[in-house]
Amino acid sequence: MRIRRVAIVFALFSAIYWQVVTWFLGIINPMTGIDILPFWLVAIINAGAAAFYAAAALIFCHRLARRVVRQAQKRS
């Protein structure tokens, strides 16, 4: 159970990290003169990408945690 909490926290903080990175790039992008999409659309796309990344990281970490728990139970 403890490993799953760690997996959830990792996925959450990882997604927050990437959301901050994309937010920073969203600020820098208009400063360079490249302003193709409106800011609200870029924000929605970035939030969607962060949510997708969080889900993928959560699934990966969950499967990894289950595998670790199974191996630990076999060795006990």
Protein Blocks (a to p, Z undefined) as FASTA:
>chain_A
ZZmmmmmmmmmmmmmmmmmmmmmmmmmmmmnopafbcfklmmmmmmmmmmmmmmmmmmmm
mmmmmmmmmmmmmmZZ
